[in-house]
Amino acid sequence: MMKASRFLPLVIFLPLLSCSDKNQAPQLGEAPVKEVVAAMTPEEKVKLIIGMGMNYDGIPDGILPPADPEDAKVPEKVPGAAGRTHAIPRLGIPSIVLSDGPAGVRISPKRKGNDSTFYATAFPTATLLASSWDTTLVRKVGEAFGSEVRDYGIDILLAPGMNIHRNPLGGRNFEYYSEDPVIAGNMAAYFVNGIQSNNVGTSIKHFAANNQEFNRMQLNTHVSERALREIYLKGFEIAVTKSHPWTVMSSYNLINGTYASESRDLLTTVLRDEWGFKGFVMTDWFGGKNVVAQINAGNDMIMPGTTAQTEDLMAAVKNGKVSPAQLDENVERILNIILKSPSFNKYAYSDKPDLKKDAGVSRMAAAEGMVLLKNNADALPLTTGKKVALFGNTSYNLIAGGTGSGDVNKQYVISLHQGLANAGYAPEASLQAAYQKYIADEKAKQPKAAIAFFAPKPIAEMPVTGALLQNEAANTDIAIVTIGRNAGEGGDRQEADDFDLTFAERQNLKQIAAAYHAKSKKVVVVLNIGGVTEIASWRDNADAILLAWQPGLEGGNAIADILSGKVNPSGKLATTFPVKYSDVPSAKTFPGKLLNPDDKTPANPLMGKPAEVTYDEGIYVGYRYYNTFNIKPAYEFGYGLSYTTFAYSNLVLSDSKFNGKSLEAKVTVTNSGKVAGKEVAQLYISAPVKDLNKPAIELKGFAKTILLRPGESATLTFTINAADLASYDPNQAAWVADAGAYTVKIGASSLNIKQTAGFELAQAIKAAKLKHVLTPLTLIKELKK
């Protein structure tokens, strides 16, 4: 009886307590967030901070740290998403879903128990979008992209990537916008605003100085305060202040000896205190070493989450290494974003985005960002009805986008062959058959990759034999040769056979040019590439060169739109094409070096080995270097041709003296040719050189005209602020504009300056006084003029 009398009340009491507790517990969205945080147990707080692990079929067991096996049993809301958070039902806190990627929503096409196939639009890569120099266009892409994020039940998109193109061999450059932070920051801001207009979030990444894939999880980046502030942080600052992204993703690398995800200087002093960021910070997947240091630095969420991290953080909470106040701060920031999420607001997602509409946006954006590099004797646009010989593997197997987390499960890809046929041209059928057989045979020979996540080895170009070539030259009107390149997460590109053409590509191009030019026929080269390649050595073989980048799933149609003249090319380079790789200022130090080169033990292919890289070029990245040191590139920053011409006139400044606040510059752009087109006007400033070394010019503004008819003009207005004149002086820990004469230069590229005007700054201005942060531990001998 005693056992029964003690046992029965207990059975009755526990459910009653649970019910009562749930009714009394503050609910997220009903009670203030601080009250919800106060009601959470330490275990619940830790669970919210540490993600639920990652399910990815392409990575073998043993490579990634394990997550809680109980979490893996919880069905995924969106199969194929990159990560999710723990729900806390008793407080009304739902799980939220985070998904890649930068060029389209990355999810699994198939789901258990469902016969449907789920696809997403492959949009043009970030480098192509930046080449449009059109922020309005980029916002439209963001709006379409964000609608798919929302319709697939995702809360936060892990994009955009916005690291700097420090070196053309960066494996993920296709995910990033530019070598210039003004372009990168503004493109990212408009993209984020477009996505977040759908009431879903973004995560701008990888914060910061993550500009190579070489041993990326253990790479120590040595970089000066000034280069950090002016080049590698500036774009993030622009994006944070102009678009207020929901989250920021800290990068894998160390910066001057401290992991980015463990740096309070970076994540609290700079991001929150200086820039006013209000969202939460998450790690890159499996990034950093010390979860306690990450939390104390202000890295709020640990993704995708492992059992060891949960245990370590729980122990730190109990032993006081993480204070209650710090833990509450991290949790509060996460909850403030969860409140805005579709999952919290119970959005009834459809799993049926309007893919047809979004494909139209993708095609339009792709054409707007393609860059016409060469067009001798009006080789383009093509005359209607031309019979075309299409050479090159990627003529039939277009590369829509890069690999790794930047890949997209797309329903189709329009090849250049299909695009030209759709546009009314006649691609030669026997050549098509030869290429398609060759590509299929070569793919069948390829070994299966150990880790499917990484880029497969490219197929060598099909050799063009004499008989085949002579037949094509005799029976077609024009040759179009595609050159393809792909790269992605986990590895950087190489100079030989990647930046440079392969032997087969050089031979094919040389022979094709000789055969067609002998018959007074033209040769057009289409570059279907994700990053910069060498062009100078072979461009004389081509009558026209179109840089199509990686243009998304409608790429073939978009290329045909440009080649046919349906769309007048208006893209401009947002990254420099050097004559040769050795001209690149970071060529000698990229991608870095191993700290223990004699260690022969195999590295985990994802985690890498301890390594370092020194950014000894300092602020002289891209055109800042080429213009200042008078190194002539193959195609300069801002360069791009059109089927029409433009004249610049009437540059007027609002004052000849800077009043300490702002100055206005107006310029007139006129279509002086015979075809309607758009022009990108670029505003550069040359500053006086006193205590600090300075680049010859720096981009401070840009604007793209509307479509101008022949003879039509547009007046563009730019505002120049004190911050636009300032350089970062590490001796003062301040942005300083020196007194003296400044020159405003409006150009069609960084070398093609059309109009100039000057103004005076009577007294030096300290535009912002900051704190010393992220200072180098060793002396960096930086490049100086």
Buried (B, 14 or more C-beta within 10 A) or exposed (E): EEEEEEEEEEEEEEEEEEEEEEEEBBBBBEBEBEBBBEBBEBEBBBBBBBBBBBBBEEBEEEEBBEBBEEBEEBEBBBBBBBBBBBBBEBBBBBBBBBBBBBBBBBBBBEBEEEEEEBBBBBBBBBBBBBBBBBBEBBBBBBBBBBBBBBBBBBBBBBBBBBBBBBBBBBBBBBBBBBBBBBBBBBBBBBBBBBBBEBBBBBBBBBBBBBBBBBBBBBBBBBBBBBBBBBBBBBBBBBBBEBBBBBBBBBBBBBBBBBBBBBBBBBBBBBBBEBBEBEBBBBBBBBBBEBBBBBBBBBBBBBBBBBBEBBBBBBBBBEEEBBEEEBBBBBBBBBBBBBBBBBBBEEBEBEEEBBBEEBBBBBBBBBBBBBBBBBBEEEBBBBEEEBEBBBBBBBBBBBBBBBBBBBBBBBBEBBBBBBBBBEBEBEBBEEBBEBBBEBBEEBEEEEEEEEEBBBBEEBBBBBEBEEEBBBBBBEEBBBBBBBBBBBBBBBBBBEBEBBBBBBEBBBBBBEBBBEBBBEEEBBBBBBBBBBBBBBBBEBBEBBBBBBBBBBBBBBBBBBBBBBBBBEBBBBBBBBBBBBBBBEBBBBBEBBBBEBBEEEEEEEEEBBBBBBBBBBBBBBBBBBBBBBBBBEBEBBBBBBBBBBBBBBEBEEBEBBEEEBEEEBBEBBBBBBBBBEBBBBBBBBBBBBBBBEEBBBBBBBBBBBBBBEEBEBEEBBEBEBEBBBEBBBBBBBEEBBBBBBBEEBBBBBBBBBBEBBBEBEBEBEEBBEBBEBEEBBEBEEEBEBBEE
